[in-house]
Amino acid sequence: MKDRYLFKAKQKNWRKLPKEQWWITGYYILGFNEYEEPIHMFFEPTSMFYSHGETDGWKEIDIETLCQCTGLKDKNGNPIWENDIIRCKNETAIVIWDKSGWRINKWIKDLIWRKDLHYWANEYECGIEVIGNMFDNKDLLEKETAKLAIQNLEEIQQYREIGTVEECQMARDKQKAREVKKDEYCGFVSYECPACGHDVGDDGMKYCKNCGQRLGWKR
């Protein structure tokens, strides 16, 4: 948990640097230059402060990318930072600070009720995995959304193969026995299916051969 006091951010001139030099970690300090303009900078944990007021081991940062360490680690031993994109239970979420604790937010499906990061990092048996961050890997969320859309379409197709909701309801209703209709005409007696009107004879047929309706008989 000692890492919870650390921050990470991109260097102020990160756009001019190789990708592997974009991100740095350290202790965040807000300073001011001689024009009283704010300077956002990191001091490295190994920084040296000298008696004559100078120091080394500090760099300016892009404040828009500032992320605090949560003090927690994923299942691979990687530190979990604010704004990280994590995956657990086949879902993708973002790490945020919410009032009094670290939480996960913006699930793609948002079906998981527990939002406290500590639970997923330390108590959930399958663990969680950091797969990127909101600054460099926004496309991950887009890919997850597209993946979910494909899964939803596949599920819809599966349901369509079974039948629509109305068709399933009708099939269930047909399993409830309905009394056959008795029709008498000129001394002749016939029995009809109460659902489709098809002739069902008089031998106690259990289901209508035409529509599948379960039949009830009262002699």
C-alpha positions in Angstrom: 0.0 0.0 0.0 3.0 2.4 0.3 2.7 3.0 -3.5 -0.6 4.7 -3.0 1.3 8.0 -2.5 2.9 7.7 -6.0 1.6 9.3 -9.1 2.2 8.8 -12.8 1.8 11.1 -15.7 3.1 11.8 -19.1 6.1 14.2 -19.4 5.2 17.7 -20.5 7.0 17.2 -23.8 5.8 13.6 -24.3 4.7 14.2 -27.9 8.4 14.7 -28.9 9.6 11.6 -27.1 9.7 7.9 -27.9 6.6 6.1 -26.6 8.6 4.2 -24.0 9.5 7.6 -22.4 6.1 9.1 -22.3 5.1 8.0 -18.8 7.0 8.7 -15.6 6.3 8.1 -11.9 7.1 10.2 -8.8 5.7 12.4 -6.1 3.5 15.2 -7.4 4.3 18.8 -6.5 2.6 22.0 -7.6 5.2 24.8 -7.9 5.3 28.4 -9.4 7.9 30.1 -11.6 9.1 33.6 -11.3 6.0 34.8 -13.1 3.8 33.1 -10.6 2.6 30.6 -13.2 1.9 27.1 -12.0 4.4 24.3 -12.7 3.3 20.7 -12.3 6.2 18.4 -11.7 7.3 15.1 -10.3 10.1 14.5 -7.9 11.5 11.0 -8.2 11.7 8.9 -5.0 15.5 9.0 -5.2 15.6 12.8 -5.6 18.4 14.6 -3.8 17.9 18.0 -2.0 20.9 20.1 -1.4 21.5 22.7 1.3 22.0 25.5 -1.2 18.4 25.1 -2.3 19.0 23.2 -5.5 17.7 19.7 -6.3 17.8 17.1 -9.0 15.5 14.3 -10.1 12.5 16.4 -11.1 10.5 16.7 -14.3 7.6 18.7 -15.6 4.5 16.7 -16.4 1.3 17.0 -18.5 -1.2 17.7 -15.7 -4.1 16.4 -17.9 -2.6 12.9 -17.6 -2.1 12.8 -13.9 -3.0 9.5 -12.2 -2.6 8.4 -8.6 -1.6 4.9 -7.6 -4.3 2.9 -5.9 -1.8 0.9 -3.8 -3.4 -2.3 -5.3 -2.0 -4.7 -7.9 -3.6 -6.8 -10.6 -3.3 -10.6 -10.8 0.0 -10.2 -12.7 1.6 -8.1 -10.0 1.2 -4.8 -11.9 0.3 -1.6 -9.9 -3.3 -0.4 -10.6 -3.5 3.3 -11.3 -6.3 5.8 -11.6 -7.8 5.8 -15.1 -6.5 2.3 -15.8 -8.7 0.0 -17.9 -9.2 -3.3 -16.3 -10.8 -6.6 -17.2 -12.5 -9.0 -14.8 -15.3 -11.5 -15.2 -15.1 -11.0 -19.0 -16.1 -7.3 -18.4 -14.1 -4.1 -18.9 -14.2 -1.1 -16.6 -12.3 2.0 -15.6 -10.6 2.8 -12.3 -11.8 6.0 -10.7 -11.7 7.7 -7.3 -15.2 8.1 -6.0 -15.6 10.3 -2.9 -13.9 8.0 -0.4 -12.4 5.1 -2.2 -11.2 3.5 -5.4 -13.9 2.1 -7.5 -14.6 0.7 -10.9 -16.9 2.4 -13.2 -18.5 2.2 -16.7 -18.9 -1.5 -17.1 -19.8 -2.3 -20.7 -22.8 -4.3 -19.6 -22.8 -2.8 -16.1 -24.3 -6.0 -14.6 -21.9 -6.3 -11.7 -23.2 -4.7 -8.6 -19.9 -4.5 -6.6 -17.9 -1.5 -7.6 -15.2 -1.3 -4.9 -11.8 -2.0 -6.5 -10.4 -3.6 -3.3 -12.8 -6.5 -3.6 -11.9 -7.3 -7.2 -8.2 -6.9 -6.6 -7.9 -8.8 -3.4 -10.9 -11.0 -2.8 -12.2 -12.0 -6.2 -10.8 -15.4 -6.9 -10.0 -14.9 -10.6 -8.4 -11.5 -10.0 -8.4 -8.5 -12.4 -6.0 -7.5 -15.1 -4.8 -4.1 -16.3 -5.1 -4.0 -20.1 -4.5 -0.3 -20.7 -5.5 3.2 -19.7 -7.9 5.9 -20.8 -5.2 8.1 -22.4 -3.5 5.6 -24.7 -6.1 2.8 -25.1 -9.5 4.3 -25.6 -9.9 2.0 -28.5 -10.0 -0.9 -26.1 -13.4 0.3 -24.8 -14.6 0.7 -28.4 -13.4 -2.8 -29.2 -15.2 -4.2 -26.2 -18.4 -2.4 -27.2 -18.1 -3.9 -30.7 -17.4 -7.3 -29.2 -20.5 -7.0 -27.0 -22.6 -5.9 -29.9 -21.6 -9.0 -31.8 -22.4 -11.2 -28.8 -25.8 -9.6 -28.4 -26.5 -10.2 -32.1 -25.5 -13.8 -31.7 -27.7 -14.2 -28.7 -30.6 -12.6 -30.6 -30.1 -15.0 -33.4 -30.1 -17.9 -31.0 -33.4 -16.7 -29.5 -34.8 -16.3 -33.0 -34.0 -19.9 -33.8 -35.9 -20.9 -30.7 -38.7 -18.4 -31.5 -39.9 -14.9 -30.7 -41.2 -14.1 -27.2 -44.8 -14.2 -28.6 -44.1 -17.6 -30.2 -42.7 -19.0 -27.0 -45.7 -17.6 -25.0 -48.1 -19.3 -27.5 -46.2 -22.6 -27.2 -46.4 -22.5 -23.5 -50.1 -21.6 -23.6 -50.7 -24.6 -25.8 -49.5 -26.9 -23.0 -52.5 -25.8 -20.9 -55.4 -28.1 -21.7 -58.4 -26.5 -23.3 -61.8 -28.2 -23.5 -62.7 -29.4 -27.0 -65.7 -27.9 -28.7 -68.6 -30.2 -29.2 -70.7 -29.6 -32.3 -74.1 -31.3 -33.0 -75.8 -31.1 -36.4 -78.6 -33.2 -37.7 -77.9 -35.9 -35.2 -74.2 -36.0 -35.9 -71.7 -35.1 -33.2 -68.2 -33.8 -33.9 -65.4 -32.4 -31.8 -63.1 -29.5 -32.7 -59.9 -28.1 -31.4 -60.7 -24.9 -29.3 -57.6 -23.2 -30.8 -57.8 -23.8 -34.6 -61.2 -25.5 -35.1 -59.6 -28.6 -36.6 -61.6 -31.9 -36.2 -60.1 -34.0 -33.5 -62.4 -37.0 -33.7 -63.9 -38.6 -30.6 -61.2 -41.0 -29.3 -59.8 -38.7 -26.6 -56.9 -37.3 -28.6 -54.4 -35.5 -26.2 -53.1 -32.9 -28.6 -54.4 -31.4 -31.8 -52.6 -32.8 -34.8 -53.0 -29.5 -36.6 -51.8 -26.9 -34.1 -50.4 -28.8 -31.1 -53.0 -27.5 -28.6 -53.4 -29.7 -25.6 -57.0 -30.9 -25.4 -59.3 -31.4 -22.5 -62.3 -33.8 -22.6 -65.4 -33.8 -20.6 -67.6 -36.9 -21.2 
